[in-house]
Amino acid sequence: MGWHREPLTGFDLETTGTDIEHDRIVTAALVGIGPDGAPAERRTWLLDPGVPIPEDATAIHGISTEQARERGTPAGEGVGAIAEAVADVLRAGRPLVVMNARYDLSLLDRECLRHGIAPLSARLGRAPGPVVDPLVLDKHADRYRKGKRTLEALCAHYGVRLDSAHDAGADALAAAEVALRIGQKHTALGSIDLAALHDLQIRAAAEQAKSFQQYLRRTSNPQAYVEPAWPLIPAQRTSPGSA
């Protein structure tokens, strides 16, 4: 039947910044869709990250330090709830759709470690999966298409409505809908089973990282390093200039 003809669950984080080792979760969402694309279950979280939220981050997702402190769940409690909810999706064998998975899943992993909470791999007893990453799949299926590959750009390309970009719930839903459209449009990807799709993305993400690293070294930074691991960057991995 194809993985895209089964229920999908989108996952998204909004955070204090873009550094997976140091930034914190502010909001999170899990949003399911049915095979027809209709929204199903939806879970959202607002956390007090325990640190000030930079103004530039607030400008993106709309949550200020004051709002998070007043209304947010304490960080450790919230991170544990998010990790367990994500683990439940993966335990059930349902595809977890995450746009740029190596960012969201790695940052969630570091938050778990920071708060002494079991990360996904410990909860599952294995590496997290199956994961469907619209960014990796779109680059793999349409390698030479020009233009941006942000979630907004992919929504425009695949005809998916995105009402509130950088709202975790809206982004999680949009990611799931884009994944559905990718499976429908690119039949070679849509027809393979989830295990094969997950393995394909591991290889594709590494190839894409290598290509981008070569481009950066050739055009701007001879020491550039682009992380090849997907969907989770191992903790304490350094970024050697000679990799």
N, C-alpha and C positions, 0 to 999 in steps of 0.2 A: 504493500500500500504506500509506503513512503513515510518517513518521520514527520513530514509537514502535514500529513493528514490525521495526525494524532494531536491531543491537547498539548500546548506549549505553555511554558511559564517564563515570563520575562523578569529580569532582576536588574535593579539599578541602585547605585549609591550617589548621593550628593555629599560633598565633603568640604573640609576646610582648605583644601589645596590639591595639588597633583603629585605630591611626593608620597609614594606608597609606604615608605619607611617611617615617615614622621607625621603625616596628616591624618585627620580623624573623620569618622563618619558623623554626618549631621542628620541626614534623612536616608531612608531606604524603602524599597518597595518590591514586592513580588506580585505580579499581575498575570493571571492565566487567561488564555484564549482557547476557544474551541476550534475544531477543524475548519469551521466556516469563518473564523476570524472574530467571532463575537466574544467580547470580554466575559470572563468567568470570575473565579475567586480573585480577591484583591486584599493584600495586607500591606500596611504602611507603618513606618516608625519615624518618630522624631526623637533625637537623642540630644542630651547636653554633652557635648564632646569633652568637657572638662578643661578646655583651653579657649581663649578668645577666637572668634570666627573673623578672619580678616575681611575688611570692607570689600575687597575685590571678589571674594567668594560670596559674600552676601549679595552683591550686585548680580551674581549669576543665578543663585538658587532662591534668593529672597528671604533667607533665615538669618536673623541677627543673633549676636551673642546673647542679648537680653531675652529674645524670644525662646532661644534654646534653653537657657537657664530657667525660665519661668515655666515652660510647658514640656520640656524634654525629659525623657527617661534617663536616669543616670547611665553613663556610658557603658560600664561593665555589664549592667543588667540588659541594656538594649542590644549590645553586641552579641551576648549569649543568645538572646531571643532570635536575632537575625540569623546567626549561624545555624541554630537548630531548625529554623524554618527552611532555610536553603538545603540543609542536609536531608530534611524530610522529602523534599522534591526529588533529590537525587537518589535517595533510598528506594523511592517508588519507581525508579527507572524513567522518570519523565524528563524530557530535554529541558535544561535550564538555558534560556537564551540571554546572553550577556553581551552587549555591545562593547568591544574592546575588553574582553574578559580578563586579560592579564592585569589590567588596572584594578577593576572592582574586586575580583577574587583575591588578588594579592594584598590589597589594602585591608579587606576583611580578615585575611589571614594574620596580618601584622597587628590588627586591633585585638584579635583573639589572644595572640601571644602577649601583647602589652598588658592585658587584663587577667592573664593567667587562666584563660578559658580554652577549652578544647577546640582546636581549629577543625575545619571541614575534614581534612584527611584523617584525623584521629576519630572523629565521629563516624566516618564511613568505613574506616579500616582500609582505605585505598585512596588513590588520587581522585580528586573531584571529577565527576563526569556522570552522564553525558552532558557536554556543554555544546551549545550552538552559538557561534560568534558571527553576527552579520558582517562585521568589518573584515574578518579573515575570509569568510566565504565569498563576499562580494569582490574582494581583491583577487581571489583565486579564480573566480568564474569570469571576471571581466578585467583582466590585468591591465590592459592598455587604455582603458577609458580615462579621459582627462577630467580634472576637476577634483573637488574635495570629497572626502569619504567620511565626513562627520555623520552623526545620526540624522541631522536635519537634511543633509545632502542625500543620504540614502532614502529617506522618506520621500523626498521630491522625486528621486529617480524611479522608485518602485510604486509611486502613487499611494503612499500611506499618509494619513492625516496626523499631524503633530500639533496639538493645540497649545501646549505649554511646555516648551523646551526647557530642560533643566529642572523640571518638577519630576521627582523620582518616579511617581506613579505613571505620569504621561510618558516618560522616557522608557520605562519598563514595558509598557503596552506597545509603544511604537517599535521597540526592538523586536518583540515577539511577532508583530505584524510584518515587519520587514523580512524576518526569517521565513515566515510563511510564504511571502511573495518570491523570495529567492528559491525556495524549494519548488514552487510552481513554475517559475520561469526557466530555471536551469535544471532540466530534467535529469541530467547526469548526476547532479548532487541530490536532487529530491528522491531519487530511486534507490539510494544505497541505505543500508541499515545504520542505526545510530552508532554502533561501535566503530564501524568503518568510517563514518563521517567524523567522529571524534579523532580518530587516528589521522585521517586526512588533514584535519585542521592543525594538528601538532606539526606535521611536516610542512604544511603550507605557511604557517606562521613563522617557522624557522627560515624558510626560503625567503619570505617577504622581509624579515628582519635583516637577513644577509644582504639582500639587494639594496635595501635602504641604507645600510651601513656602508656599502661600497659607494653608493651615490654621495653620501656625506663626506667620506674620506677623499673622494675625487674632487668635490666642489667646494668644500668649506672647512672641514676639520679632519686632518690626517689621523687623529687619534679617536675618532668617533666610535662609539660602541652602541649597538642596538640589541637589546635583550631578545634572544631567540625563544626562550621558554614560553609555553602556553599550555593550559590556561592559567597557570599559577607560577609566578616567579619564586624560586626557592628562597627562603629567608637567609639573610647574611651573604647573599651573592654579591660580589663586587662587579664593577664594570671596567675591566682592564682595557687600557688603550690598545693593547696589542692582540686582543682576541681575534 
